[in-house]
Each structure stands twice: as C-alpha cells, then as structure tokens.
Amino acid sequence: METSDTNDASDTSNTSDTSGRLEEALERLHVCGPERDGWLSNHAPMVVEALAAHGQAERVHHWLDLYRDRLEDFPDRVAPVTDDNWASALGDPRRTADWTDHFSRALAERPWRDVLAEWWPRLLPGLVGGATHTVIRVGHAVRAVEADANTPRLTELAHALGYWAARHQPVTGVTALPGAGTAEESLDAVPAIEPGHLGFRDRLAALRRLPVWADDVTDPDTARDRLAELVRAATHRYATHGHGEPTMLVHAATAPNAVLRTLDALPRELWAPSLRAAWTASAAVTAMYAPVEPVAWTPPARLAPEEVMERALVHGDEHVIKLADTALDVGDERALAAALRAVELSEPLV
C-alpha cells in the first residue's frame, strides 16, 4: 500500500540522537577530504548521519573502521574564497579546502539557515556536480543540524557546502522534450544516452535530451508535493531498473530526497526552483544509466522498516545504506522492496 505524497520518516528515524557518537564520527571524518582517487566521493559523512538518524549511532564507528581505507587526507588550500571572488572559484575542485574555510567562517558569524538561504540558489544550478553526492551530503548535514546545531554538525554543513561549491556543475545544452503527467511516467519517458560512454562526466557530456516535468509549478506547497512524488517514483523504480547500474541509479532517488529534506530550512520562494533542479538531476541520472529493459522483481520477504535498515547495515555498502535511508523516508512497501533490491544487486563492504 502506498503512502501519501509527503514523506513520513517520523516512525523510523531518530534525528535527535544525543549519544555523541555522530559527533565523534564527524570529528574523525573532518580531517579527511570529500573525495578519493581524484573523483570518487567520500560517502562516510552521509552514511554515519543516516545510521544515527535511524537509531544506529552505536554502530557508526564499526562501519567507519570498515570504510577507513577509502578515506584520504583533507586537500591543501590554494587561496581564500571571499565575497568578492567566489564566482571565479565556483566549480573549481582544486578549491575544496578554500570553500570549506569560507563556509566555516560564514557559519561561525551567521545563523546557519541564513547562510543556506544565501547560497542555495547560487549552488542549485550545479546540483549534479560530484555525481550529485554534493547535494546529498548537504541534505544529510541539514537533517543533522536541524536536530542539533552543535559544532561538529555545523562543521559538517560547512564541509558539505564547500564540496558542492567546488564541484558545482550545471547541466547545459539539453533539449527539452514533452513530459508526462506524473513523475513515474516522466521517468519512463527519459531517453537513454547513446551507448559507449563510460564515466559520469563523459555520460553527462553526452546528455542531449530530457523531458520536462512539473516545470510550471510555482506554489511552494505544490512543489513540495511534486518533489515527494519524484522521490517516491525514483525509489520505486530502482527495484525494476537498478540493474542498469546498481550504484549510480541510487542517486536518481537520493539526490531529490536530499533536496526534499532541506526544504523546511529554506525560504518558501526557493521550493519551486528546487523541484526543477531536483527533477533535472534525477532525470539526468536516469538517462545516463538506464537499462535496456526493466525486470520484474519481487522481494524475498516483506520486512519492517527497521529490518530493512538492518539488512542494509549488515551489507555495509554506502549506497545501499543511503537508499535504505531514502526508502524509509518514503515509507511504503515498494520503497522498502527497492532497498532490498539494492542489497541483492550491490557488492557488500568488506
């Protein structure tokens, strides 16, 4: 049975965890950079927040110990980002440390919601940067600071915003195609890119056409409803389409969900533009990694939400855990089945 258009994580999440283990984990991670091997994202800050949000804070250090070989040192600084030169530094991955410093200063001087409201519309056009991990990390950080705006969590927000600014990458040169009435139908209408392209950046450069959807929405509440609809549709779709690329297709759901969980911290006039950017990102990922054909799939068991998160945690893969986190936000049986499909398709963390 499906839920309503709005996500409901209230029964399965514990964002107000007060054990201090999330803070300890974030402090361990803030000496590390947001990427490894020159491009691959460091998922650890997102995963530990998701675990803490779902009552698994006591297990974050064990998971980090398994993940530690995938962490690299924090990058070197180049030159300060300032109010006068920020535009020239936007989208320059060499400036990750400079951007993090900039947001650290801003968050020390002003309320975090004011900083987010100022920078969200500047960063939103580059939402696909870093294969959408940038906005996903921000979404996790916002959920954490909304529960408790303490120093480690605010530092994490600075790191997340800094990563987004450094990897900011707009989607350009795309022809708009007619969309459909629902998010599910519009995702089905997304044409796949031409075969033969390899990495994310190569595939993004090959993106030529995307259908529009909900582009006429201006009412903030309608924008929220349509964004929840998109998250639900993309999560459900993973069960039948995730085999196209089990890792990357997770982001078709987790990226718009990061935007959705940030809305309440933003001015309402930013909600409709956020919907449009989230749709573009979700549709782009769908186009870049779509399988030739969907498959029918039935989960091996019907599990409660906490059992699904337990399966994801035992499996250990960072994308599996994050899709489970989003599936629990959606909260219906098809979403939980999609999380179990990710467990089946993905290599476990060992």
Beta strands, then each sheet from edge to edge (+ up, - down):
strand 1: 35-36
strand 2: 40-41
strand 3: 175-177
strand 4: 209-211
sheet 1: 1+ 2-
sheet 2: 3+ 4+
end
